[in-house]
Amino acid sequence: MKKLIILLFFITFSFQFTQAAGFGAGINAGILKFKKEDTKDLFESRLIYNPYLKLIIHRGLALELSYEAGYKKKILNIYDGEESTLKINGINICAVYRFPIIKITPYIKIGYARYNFKQDIENNISNYTLEDHKSTIIVGGGVNLGLLGGFYLNAEITYTPLKIKPFDQEMDFKGMRFLAGVGWQFNLF
């Protein structure tokens, strides 16, 4: 009897699991805005892009793997007159909790983010590169607007608390990402 109950539970769970299982992919583009004033003044907001792959586990749950890139800013440091170029990119993996309502799907997401920082510094004597990476959380939310054939439009806002310490001084890169894009998804069953 115990085995029968476990078997029925497994069959029921598997049936529910496959009801909306599928895959998706898309790309978002938008602006990265830093929150801290001195970081915002020095590095400014810049355009970023964010391609992603999505594994739809259930109608209300998906896993998303994305790559963030595109941030590049050249600055002149007023303290020592050195020019530098900062590049930021990262990989995110998130659990996406979806609330489908016919053609509109609002969602919230939370996950793990790993960002790489590379700053090329140029001066009269020599050129050198600072590199650092940092892991943090990413939280956000957005909405998908369904179109025909599995295509959808997407709008999303995410927040990442991020600080790095390449030297003795800590730099605060926490910020918001305001993104919009297109995607496509299909269900397996």
N, C-alpha and C positions, 0 to 999 in steps of 0.2 A: 504494500500500500504506500509506503514511504517513497519507493522508487517511482511509482505511478504519479504521485503528487509532484515530485521533482521534475519528472518528464513533462507533465502538463504545464508546470510553471515555465520550463525552458521553452516549450513550443509556443506558449502564449507570449512570452517575452521576445522570442525571435520574430514572431509575427508582427508584434508592435514595433520592434526595432527596424524591420525592413519596410514598414509602411511608407516612409518618406526618405529612406536612405538615398544618398546621391553624392554628386560631386559638383563643385563650382569653381570658377576662376574669374578674375577681374583685375582691373587696375584703377587706382584712385590717384588723384593729383590734388595738390593744395598747398597750404602755407604752414610752415612751422613757425610759431610765435613763442619766444622765450618769455617767461614770467618775471624774472628778476630784472630790475631796472638797469643795472650796469651791464649785464649780459645782453639785454635787449638793445641798449644804446650802442654797444660795441659791435655785436654780430648781426643785429637786425633780423627781421623776418625774411625768409627765403622760400622759394618754390621747392617742393619735394614731390616725389612720386612713390607709389606703393603698390606693386603687383602682389597678388595673393592667390593662394589655392585654398579651397574649402572642402572639408569632408563633412557631409551632412549625415549625422548619426541618427537623428530623429527629427521629426517636424519642428520641435522646439529647441534642438541642440545641434551645434556644429563645432568642429575644430578648424581653426584657421592658421595657416602658415603664411607669413608675409615678409617682404623685404622692403626696407625703407632706404631710399637713396636720393641723390640729387642736391643735397645741401652742400653748397660751396660758397665761401665768402672770403674775399681778399680784404685785409685791413692793414692800416698803418698804425703801429703802436706809438702813441704820442709820448710815452715815457722814454723810449730809447731810439725811436726813429726807424725801427725794423719793420719790414713788410712781412706779412705772413698770410697763408691761405689755410683756412680751416675746412675740413671735409668731415661730414658725419654720415654714417650709414648704419643700419642695424637689421637684425632678424627678430621677428616677433612670433610667438605661438600663443594663441588665445582660445579660450572657451567662449563661444558665442551663444547666448541665450536668446532665442528668437520668439517673437509673439505674432505669428502670422494672422493677418486679417484680410482675407480675400487677396487683393493685389498689393496691399501694403504690409510690409513686415518690419515693425520696429524691433530693435535688438539692443542688448547691452553686452559688453565683452570685458573680460579680465584675463590677464595672462602674463607671460614672461617676455621680457625684452632684453636683448643684448646689443649694445651700441658700440661702434668703433669710432674713435676720434683720431684724426691725423692732421697735424698742423705743420706745414712746411714753412720754416722761418728763414728769411733771406736777409743778410746784412753785407757790409763791405768786406768783412774778413772771411766769413765762411757761411755755408748754408747747412742747416740741420733740420731734422724732423723729430717732432714729438708724437708719439703714438700711445694711446691708452684705450682701454675698453672697460665697459661697466655693464653689469646686469642689474635690472630693476623690474618693477611691475609696470604694466600698462593697463589703464582702464578707459572705458569709453562707451559710446553708444551711437546709434544712427538709425537710419531707415532705408529700406529698399522699396522701390516702386516698380512692381512687375510690369513688363512689357510683353510682347508676343514671343513665342518660341523659347521661353526660358531666360530671355534677356531681361535685365533690370537696370534701373538707375540707382545710384547709391549716394548718400550724404552721411558723413561721419565726423564726430569730434572725439579725439582721444587726448589723454593726459598722461605724462610720464614724469615722475619725480627723479631727477638725474643730477648727480654731482660727480665730478671727476677731480683728481688731484695729480696733475702731471708734475708739478713742482711742490714746493712747500705750501703754496696757496691753493685752496680749494676753489674750483670754478663751478658755478651753479647753472646747469643747462636744463632745469625743469621747464616744461613748456606744453603748449597745446598744439594739436595738429588739426587743422580744419580741411577736410578732404571731400572731394566729390568725384564720382567716376561711373563706370559701367561694369557690368558683370554678366555672367551666364551660368546657369546651373541646370542640371538635369537629374531626375530621380531614377534610381535603378528599378524600382518597382512601382 
